[in-house]
Amino acid sequence: MSPDAENFSRRKAVTLIENADAGKRLDSFLAERFTYHSRNEWQGLIGEGKISLNGGAAKSSRRLAVGDRIEYHAADIVEPDVDPTFEIVFSDEHILVVSKSGNLPCHPAGPFFRNTLWHMLSGKYGRIYFVNRIDRETSGLLIAARSPEIASRMSGAEYGIRKKYLALVHGHFPADLHAKGIMGPDTSSAIRKKRRFRLGVPVSGDEEYAETIFRLLGEGDGLSAVEAELVTGRLHQIRATLSFLGFPLVGDKIYGVDEGIYLRFINGKLTDDDRENLMMGRQALHSSSLEFLHPVTKKEIAVKAEVPEDMAKILGRIALKK
């Protein structure tokens, strides 16, 4: 690898367009994904030539396609440290099923490029395409396709990807809860990327139907262990839904007991009381199991990921149901 490639992430931030974002305007995509700038601010940066698309000049109105490479030319970008731990739990010539740590971004975004699961997997297996993604602070399982055709195929409902998560929450959770409602921006929050869940039926294009099945696994010491099964897959769906229901995730800086913690966190001003309230350094959410039909063989695949140590310590305080 050349010195230029080695230092690539220190000179520019990069993101690659996947199926879910194809067809969006460049400025709209940037404002949605990277909320530290508004859409107007991104338009200004595009006009100043600080955003390039596939190595060339970009226009705000350009419609994005799968595989497009967006570069944000900013000075002195230094990637934050991550936990690069991941495990391949299933692999063949078509797909990878990976279990990642609770401090590892899936895809290049913001200051992250080399310190991403995408970069690490692509360096070992060639270009990969995520079928599903999980937040940087969410540990556990996700699927990566080894071609865009397989990734597109697996987005179809016939492959029935069933996703279950382990969530550790504050409060005494009810035995069973089937949450159906709407996801959209939380306009009351000082955090621009924060989303809101509420019960109801979508009435506009800005609202997304969201459905999650929750099951109580155990409780104790003012906490509950909950299984969350996704019926839909919206951004921040589990976190925002739990917050609305009154059972915020342990360790969640945005949707937890106090969103002011996140504002202090991004400014490097977390207090000892904040850390005590969080209970752990990241959100207590773990992608614990995946079931799906293989896109080529049509065989049923079922995989599980062990609970990571940081969550296991808190889980030990909870009496699990038998």
C-alpha positions, 0 to 999 in steps of 0.5 A, a space after each residue: 500500500 502506498 504512503 498516500 493510501 496509508 494516510 488517506 483517512 487523515 486527509 479526507 473522509 469517505 463514504 460509499 453509497 449502498 442500496 438504501 441511499 441510491 436515488 437520493 440527492 447528494 445534499 439530502 444524503 449528506 444532511 441525513 447521514 452527517 447531521 453535524 452540518 445542515 443541508 444548506 451548509 452541505 450545499 455550501 461545502 459542495 459549491 466550495 469544491 470540498 465534496 467530490 463524487 467519484 473523484 470529480 466535481 459534485 453538484 448538490 442535485 446529483 442523484 446518487 447510485 450504488 457504489 458512488 464514492 463521496 469524498 469530503 476534503 477536510 484538513 487534518 482528519 484523524 480517525 478516532 480509536 475503535 475496538 477492531 475486534 470482529 469474528 466471521 461466524 459464517 462464510 462462503 463465496 456469496 456472503 459473510 456473517 460477522 459479529 463485531 465489537 461494540 465500538 466499531 463503525 460498519 461503514 466509512 462516515 465522518 472521520 472513520 475510513 480505515 477504522 471501519 468494519 467495511 475497510 477491514 473486511 474489504 482488505 481481507 475478502 475484497 469489496 463487500 456490500 452490507 445487507 444490514 448495518 448496526 450502529 457503531 456502539 451496537 455489538 453483534 451480528 450483521 450480514 455482508 454480501 460479496 457482490 452487489 447482486 447478492 446484496 440486492 437479492 437479499 433485500 427482498 422479503 422472500 429471504 426473511 431475515 429475522 433479527 433479534 437483539 439483547 437490550 439492557 434497559 432501565 426499569 421493570 419491563 412488561 412481560 411482552 410488548 408489541 410496539 407499532 408506530 411512527 419514526 421521524 425526526 425529534 424536532 424537540 431535541 437539541 441533538 439533530 440526529 435524534 429520532 422519535 417514536 410514537 404510536 400511530 399511523 404514518 400520514 406523511 413521507 417524512 414518517 416511517 412505520 416501525 414495528 418491534 416485538 419485545 419480550 422480557 428475559 429477566 429483571 433485577 436491580 432496577 434493570 431489565 433484560 429484553 429481547 427485541 425482534 425487528 419487524 421493520 428496520 428503521 434507523 435507531 428503531 430499537 433505541 428510540 422505541 425503548 426511550 418512548 416506552 420509558 425504558 431507555 437503554 443502559 449506556 445510551 448517550 442520546 436516547 438514555 436517561 439524559 440527552 445532555 450527556 451526549 452534548 457533554 460527551 461530544 464536547 469532552 465534558 463528561 462528568 463522573 456522575 454522567 459515567 455513573 449514570 451511563 453504567 457502561 461506556 456504550 449502549 447496551 444493545 447486542 445483535 444476538 441472532 440472525 435467521 435467513 434463507 441463503 440467497 443462492 442455496 436457499 438453505 436456512 441459516 441460523 447464527 448466534 453471537 455470545 454476549 460481550 463482556 461489558 454487557 455480561 457484567 451488567 446481565 449478571 445483576 439480572 435474574 433471568 427467567 427460566 
